[in-house]
């Protein structure tokens, strides 16, 4: 009986192909919108957490001042290399500690020039910040101690200043001194904040302090924890140590801040996830509207087919059999819409995620859920018209013109 | 003769049937106490002017409607107390309907139309096809199985409707003005078909008509006037021995 009813419903849909298609269009668009939104949102979240983790694994950033951002460090004393040394020797659970002092510089090679940022640090910087080399070497302990003019450049500089050619051993003019290129960093791409991470020059911190900033300050200390679960504990230990060294009283606020990149990643992921949910919810409303469209057409269909219903009732169809027939018709219609929506969403998600250069992540959960909801919409919005059909009086229905 | 109608083995027995439509001032009494007995194998014509209650009594006999009061026994079972679904099951298993307007499903082949009652009986597909083909053959529509109503003449459509009504081997065939939409030639053919079904298969036939020519095919003619049975008599021609 169910099987026959199913065939009957399919025949009914084929009989009014255009109308059936228009009926399910709302469901198609709704399902496609929900799946596409959620899939793109997941891709964006994934892309952001990839980018944040490219900053360095289990990375803490320690800066002077109570908060991040411009003016945040006003009045707070800068760190010195001794602070870095203290953290390295006194805090446990650390993989690498590196100072960081940055200065914007203009770089000239032959006729080409480029604005970049010079970062002064130690050999541990490459570990802490998660850099690997694509060519050459990093500076030696001796070069670092001596403040030699040697530098490791990012992929962007290699492209812009050396035309992508081999820069090893070449000299470039950084601000007002000449610097020898000894290594090239492997490309990382854009950061989570949209800046080009490969637009960088790394040299020994002594070199930057002496030749560029002219002071012995350390602007930032990078701390890389051994274990991603240990970042919280390491953060507390670093804070305690620095409060001691900076002689901050028990009632005073910190005059520095420790930023956990994992937290940034979490914050950003949470934000995108909320956006994804909101967009999905908006799309879900269109699914609901699609359901109302189905109810509307089913009501018209019941009126149109009153006489047919009368015939069925007269020859002995039970109330629930007529109900089932119309309900199945509605469910078949809406499920069909759901299927087309899933197919459409897959195409749209693949296309859009490659356009937005985010990864395409197939989410079976949202696909199944949306399809399930589309079928459920058929049941919910098909029930009222179906019940109306089932409750018709056979005599009136047969007389219906 | 009246003794035969009141025989205990009566297939259908109506007693004191009344039917009131509406209520209060607007109430309309369609039936005012109808007593009628029909035995198995009879061919009865129900006649009367419009508003005489003949359609109402047919709806009650066909279990499509319930009487306001009175009792209706079908094979000794009281129908007037049955609910909607019980009456539907009774129609499914014991009754067949033929309407003036044919009432076939549009854009559906003759075979599928005839199969419809078997579908609701839950018969397997092979059995449905065989029974439907046999029924179509019986009404003389061999080779027309795949035609839709739009491709059939009025007489052929009514034959399909009759095939649909008899495919379940019903105890009673209820025909509501079966020739009302047909010309006289087709009408005669339909009446001959009904007579044959009554004679060969012993199907009890109740037919509403206002044409005396058609009523003449029945064994018995019941006339309704003002919601009552006005006369109930055997068809004279039949007694003359056709």
Contacts between the chains, C-beta under 8 A, distances in Angstrom:
chain1	res1	chain2	res2	distance
A	1	B	119	7.7
A	1	B	122	6.1
A	4	B	119	5.7
A	15	B	107	6.1
A	307	B	103	6.7
A	308	B	105	5.7
A	308	B	106	7.8
A	310	B	103	7.4
A	311	B	103	5.0
A	311	B	104	7.8
A	311	B	105	6.7
A	311	B	116	7.7
A	312	B	116	7.4
A	312	B	120	7.7
A	313	B	88	6.8
A	314	B	62	7.6
A	314	B	64	6.5
A	314	B	91	6.7
A	314	B	97	5.2
A	314	B	103	7.9
A	315	B	91	6.7
A	315	B	92	6.9
A	315	B	96	8.0
A	315	B	97	6.6
A	315	B	116	6.3
A	315	B	117	4.6
A	315	B	120	6.7
A	315	B	164	7.3
A	316	B	88	5.2
A	316	B	89	6.6
A	316	B	90	7.9
A	316	B	91	4.4
A	316	B	92	2.5
A	316	B	93	7.2
A	316	B	95	7.8
A	316	B	117	6.5
A	316	B	120	5.4
A	316	B	121	7.9
A	317	B	88	6.7
A	317	B	92	7.9
A	317	B	120	5.3
A	318	B	85	5.2
A	318	B	88	5.2
A	318	B	89	7.2
A	318	B	120	7.8
A	319	B	84	6.5
A	319	B	85	6.1
A	319	B	88	7.5
A	321	B	120	6.6
A	394	B	64	5.1
A	395	B	59	5.6
A	395	B	64	5.2
A	395	B	65	6.0
A	398	B	99	6.8
A	398	B	103	6.5
